[in-house]
């Protein structure tokens, strides 16, 4: 199952630039904002609950969903999944 999720992430990571190409933004925006979700993880330095909040707030206000799709798919390829307030290192269990 884990390999299937990584394969899905790889597909979506490759598909996201196609979605982004349909928007009226330059590719510089894509490169600049690709790592923005990781910057929101700085909240985990305070505590896991605040970290989950800052990450979730970024998701709510992300203006370019294609970039978010690409970034989250890229993370999934490397084994990182959704985060919750228990701890940074723990992922959601699927199945």
N, CA, C and O of each residue as an XYZ file, in Angstrom:
380
protein
N       0.822     -1.194      0.000
C       0.000      0.000      0.000
C       0.865      1.257      0.000
O       0.547      2.239     -0.670
N       1.964      1.217      0.758
C       2.826      2.391      0.834
C       3.431      2.728     -0.531
O       3.530      3.901     -0.893
N       3.834      1.711     -1.285
C       4.387      1.947     -2.616
C       3.342      2.510     -3.560
O       3.657      3.339     -4.414
N       2.102      2.069     -3.414
C       1.023      2.592     -4.248
C       0.797      4.076     -3.957
O       0.576      4.861     -4.879
N       0.851      4.462     -2.689
C       0.694      5.873     -2.331
C       1.853      6.706     -2.866
O       1.653      7.848     -3.282
N       3.045      6.155     -2.858
C       4.187      6.879     -3.421
C       4.050      7.029     -4.928
O       4.383      8.075     -5.485
N       3.565      5.997     -5.579
C       3.342      6.063     -7.019
C       2.273      7.105     -7.349
O       2.410      7.862     -8.310
N       1.217      7.137     -6.549
C       0.179      8.143     -6.729
C       0.768      9.543     -6.542
O       0.476     10.450     -7.321
N       1.591      9.716     -5.516
C       2.230     11.004     -5.277
C       3.118     11.424     -6.436
O       3.132     12.595     -6.815
N       3.850     10.491     -6.994
C       4.717     10.787     -8.131
C       3.899     11.226     -9.339
O       4.279     12.168    -10.035
N       2.787     10.557     -9.594
C       1.908     10.931    -10.697
C       1.347     12.342    -10.491
O       1.367     13.163    -11.409
N       0.848     12.617     -9.287
C       0.263     13.931     -9.017
C       1.315     15.030     -9.040
O       1.035     16.148     -9.472
N       2.522     14.722     -8.578
C       3.620     15.681     -8.629
C       3.914     16.065    -10.078
O       4.182     17.230    -10.370
N       3.864     15.105    -10.970
C       4.076     15.384    -12.391
C       2.893     16.070    -13.046
O       3.066     16.815    -14.011
N       1.691     15.829    -12.536
C       0.463     16.398    -13.094
C       0.255     17.855    -12.677
O      -0.351     18.633    -13.414
N       0.755     18.222    -11.498
C       0.532     19.566    -10.968
C       1.059     20.677    -11.888
O       0.368     21.682    -12.058
N       2.253     20.542    -12.489
C       2.694     21.610    -13.399
C       1.761     21.788    -14.604
O       1.613     22.895    -15.121
N       1.150     20.717    -15.036
C       0.183     20.826    -16.124
C      -1.002     21.691    -15.695
O      -1.464     22.542    -16.455
N      -1.486     21.471    -14.485
C      -2.565     22.306    -13.965
C      -2.114     23.759    -13.820
O      -2.850     24.682    -14.169
N      -0.910     23.954    -13.307
C      -0.387     25.303    -13.104
C      -0.228     26.037    -14.423
O      -0.424     27.251    -14.477
N       0.121     25.336    -15.474
C       0.333     25.976    -16.773
C      -0.936     26.636    -17.303
O      -0.860     27.517    -18.159
N      -2.095     26.224    -16.807
C      -3.352     26.832    -17.225
C      -3.675     28.121    -16.485
O      -4.656     28.786    -16.817
N      -2.877     28.489    -15.496
C      -3.098     29.711    -14.728
C      -2.299     30.863    -15.321
O      -1.341     30.642    -16.062
N      -2.688     32.080    -14.998
C      -2.002     33.266    -15.507
C      -0.892     33.731    -14.568
O      -0.848     34.899    -14.181
N      -0.012     32.828    -14.209
C       1.118     33.146    -13.352
C       2.391     32.672    -14.039
O       2.377     31.699    -14.792
N       3.484     33.366    -13.772
C       4.765     32.949    -14.319
C       5.317     31.753    -13.556
O       4.901     31.468    -12.433
N       6.249     31.067    -14.175
C       6.839     29.881    -13.546
C       7.693     30.234    -12.345
O       7.962     29.378    -11.502
N       8.123     31.484    -12.257
C       8.854     31.917    -11.072
C       8.002     31.797     -9.818
O       8.504     31.450     -8.749
N       6.697     32.090     -9.954
C       5.773     31.937     -8.823
C       5.693     30.478     -8.390
O       5.636     30.180     -7.197
N       5.690     29.587     -9.348
C       5.617     28.166     -9.017
C       6.843     27.755     -8.212
O       6.726     27.091     -7.182
N       8.000     28.147     -8.680
C       9.236     27.787     -7.984
C       9.289     28.416     -6.595
O       9.698     27.768     -5.632
N       8.878     29.674     -6.491
C       8.924     30.383     -5.223
C       7.973     29.791     -4.194
O       8.325     29.661     -3.022
N       6.796     29.439     -4.617
C       5.769     28.961     -3.683
C       5.793     27.451     -3.454
O       5.077     26.942     -2.591
N       6.601     26.742     -4.214
C       6.627     25.290     -4.060
C       7.044     24.885     -2.651
O       6.515     23.920     -2.099
N       7.992     25.621     -2.066
C       8.482     25.273     -0.740
C       7.803     26.047      0.384
O       8.169     25.885      1.548
N       6.833     26.875      0.061
C       6.124     27.655      1.084
C       5.464     26.777      2.153
O       5.496     27.155      3.324
N       4.875     25.639      1.818
C       4.297     24.806      2.889
C       5.336     24.370      3.919
O       5.018     24.234      5.100
N       6.567     24.152      3.481
C       7.606     23.758      4.432
C       7.935     24.891      5.387
O       8.257     24.642      6.549
N       7.861     26.132      4.922
C       8.103     27.272      5.808
C       7.035     27.356      6.894
O       7.316     27.777      8.017
N       5.814     26.956      6.558
C       4.748     26.995      7.558
C       4.966     25.970      8.668
O       4.327     26.051      9.717
N       5.846     25.022      8.451
C       6.120     23.990      9.449
C       6.991     24.514     10.589
O       7.225     23.803     11.566
N       7.468     25.742     10.472
C       8.291     26.337     11.529
C       7.521     26.369     12.852
O       8.122     26.353     13.926
N       6.188     26.415     12.767
C       5.369     26.404     13.977
C       5.611     25.197     14.861
O       5.331     25.247     16.058
N       6.125     24.115     14.299
C       6.422     22.918     15.098
C       7.550     23.161     16.094
O       7.721     22.399     17.046
N       8.320     24.228     15.872
C       9.363     24.561     16.841
C       8.757     24.973     18.179
O       9.361     24.765     19.232
N       7.558     25.559     18.133
C       6.864     25.949     19.363
C       6.301     24.712     20.055
O       6.619     24.443     21.214
N       5.469     23.968     19.347
C       4.924     22.709     19.843
C       4.123     22.061     18.720
O       3.782     22.742     17.752
N       3.810     20.768     18.814
C       3.117     20.075     17.734
C       1.742     20.658     17.407
O       1.363     20.724     16.238
N       1.004     21.073     18.411
C      -0.330     21.617     18.152
C      -0.257     22.915     17.349
O      -1.008     23.099     16.391
N       0.654     23.820     17.742
C       0.817     25.076     17.024
C       1.348     24.817     15.618
O       0.959     25.501     14.672
N       2.223     23.844     15.479
C       2.741     23.485     14.163
C       1.651     23.005     13.226
O       1.610     23.395     12.059
N       0.768     22.159     13.735
C      -0.345     21.677     12.916
C      -1.255     22.838     12.522
O      -1.778     22.868     11.408
N      -1.445     23.791     13.433
C      -2.280     24.956     13.151
C      -1.662     25.822     12.057
O      -2.362     26.216     11.124
N      -0.365     26.128     12.148
C       0.254     26.977     11.133
C       0.252     26.302      9.768
O       0.043     26.955      8.746
N       0.483     25.003      9.756
C       0.457     24.277      8.488
C      -0.946     24.290      7.893
O      -1.106     24.501      6.691
N      -1.953     24.068      8.715
C      -3.338     24.045      8.248
C      -3.769     25.426      7.774
O      -4.479     25.538      6.775
N      -3.353     26.480      8.471
C      -3.691     27.835      8.034
C      -3.100     28.127      6.668
O      -3.741     28.764      5.831
N      -1.876     27.663      6.441
C      -1.289     27.871      5.108
C      -2.139     27.181      4.053
O      -2.361     27.726      2.971
N      -2.608     25.994      4.367
C      -3.425     25.262      3.397
C      -4.713     26.006      3.084
O      -5.163     26.019      1.939
N      -5.308     26.626      4.101
C      -6.576     27.328      3.906
C      -6.402     28.568      3.024
O      -7.322     28.947      2.299
N      -5.232     29.196      3.085
C      -5.045     30.442      2.364
C      -4.146     30.321      1.135
O      -3.803     31.332      0.522
N      -3.769     29.130      0.777
C      -2.918     28.947     -0.402
C      -3.689     29.343     -1.655
O      -4.707     28.724     -1.966
N      -3.232     30.354     -2.378
C      -3.979     30.829     -3.537
C      -3.834     29.946     -4.766
O      -4.691     29.980     -5.649
N      -2.801     29.181     -4.842
C      -2.561     28.387     -6.045
C      -2.610     26.905     -5.700
O      -1.599     26.311     -5.326
N      -3.766     26.331     -5.825
C      -3.976     24.930     -5.429
C      -3.131     23.954     -6.239
O      -2.792     22.879     -5.745
N      -2.786     24.307     -7.465
C      -1.950     23.413     -8.263
C      -0.581     23.231     -7.627
O      -0.013     22.140     -7.669
N      -0.047     24.303     -7.033
C       1.243     24.197     -6.359
C       1.111     23.317     -5.130
O       1.984     22.492     -4.859
N       0.033     23.483     -4.389
C      -0.190     22.656     -3.206
C      -0.294     21.182     -3.592
O       0.259     20.314     -2.916
N      -0.996     20.913     -4.665
C      -1.104     19.534     -5.141
C       0.274     18.977     -5.471
O       0.611     17.856     -5.088
N       1.059     19.764     -6.178
C       2.402     19.312     -6.541
C       3.282     19.085     -5.332
O       3.998     18.087     -5.257
N       3.230     20.006     -4.388
C       4.087     19.888     -3.212
C       3.681     18.696     -2.333
O       4.533     17.922     -1.898
N       2.393     18.557     -2.081
C       1.959     17.450     -1.233
C       2.218     16.101     -1.903
O       2.522     15.118     -1.228
N       2.099     16.057     -3.213
C       2.408     14.815     -3.925
C       3.892     14.509     -3.854
O       4.286     13.353     -3.696
N       4.719     15.542     -3.970
C       6.160     15.386     -3.854
C       6.521     14.850     -2.472
O       7.354     13.953     -2.348
N       5.888     15.405     -1.427
C       6.125     14.913     -0.070
C       5.724     13.450      0.071
O       6.426     12.672      0.718
N       4.612     13.078     -0.525
C       4.137     11.695     -0.415
C       5.121     10.713     -1.046
O       5.309      9.603     -0.547
N       5.746     11.131     -2.147
C       6.736     10.271     -2.797
C       7.849      9.911     -1.823
O       8.378      8.800     -1.862
N       8.208     10.858     -0.939
C       9.295     10.628      0.009
C       8.809     10.147      1.366
O       9.584     10.086      2.320
N       7.522      9.804      1.458
C       7.009      9.182      2.670
C       6.412     10.128      3.692
O       6.088      9.699      4.800
N       6.253     11.412      3.357
C       5.618     12.356      4.273
C       4.153     12.482      3.904
O       3.817     12.625      2.728
N       3.283     12.430      4.893
C       1.844     12.504      4.629
C       1.227     13.639      5.417
O       1.923     14.557      5.850
N      -0.086     13.575      5.602
C      -0.806     14.592      6.360
C      -0.280     14.664      7.782
O       0.146     13.657      8.348
N      -0.310     15.841      8.346
C       0.170     16.044      9.714
C      -1.018     16.265     10.643
O      -2.062     16.771     10.233
N      -0.838     15.879     11.895
C      -1.876     16.128     12.886
C      -1.222     16.644     14.149
O       0.005     16.684     14.242
N      -2.020     17.038     15.115
C      -1.472     17.756     16.261
C      -0.763     16.879     17.292
O      -0.217     17.417     18.256
N      -0.749     15.568     17.135
C      -0.040     14.702     18.088
C       1.468     14.885     18.005
O       2.141     15.025     19.026
N       1.993     14.882     16.783
C       3.435     15.030     16.620
C       3.760     15.244     15.156
O       2.996     14.840     14.280
N       4.892     15.878     14.886
C       5.311     16.121     13.512
C       5.639     14.835     12.796
O       5.257     14.665     11.638
N       6.330     13.930     13.443
C       6.838     12.740     12.785
C       5.832     11.635     12.526
O       6.145     10.657     11.848
N       4.622     11.782     13.061
C       3.638     10.713     12.885
C       2.714     11.031     11.730
O       2.244     12.160     11.588
N       2.455     10.025     10.902
C       1.564     10.180      9.767
C       0.242      9.505     10.045
O       0.139      8.663     10.938
N      -0.760      9.869      9.289
C      -2.070      9.243      9.396
C      -1.970      7.793      8.939
O      -1.265      7.485      7.979
N      -2.655      6.936      9.610
C      -2.699      5.537      9.194
C      -3.798      5.370      8.147
O      -4.906      5.878      8.321
N      -3.499      4.670      7.080
C      -4.483      4.417      6.036
C      -4.761      2.927      6.016
O      -3.845      2.112      5.905
N      -6.017      2.585      6.122
C      -6.413      1.180      6.043
C      -6.163      0.469      7.260
O      -6.445     -0.726      7.346
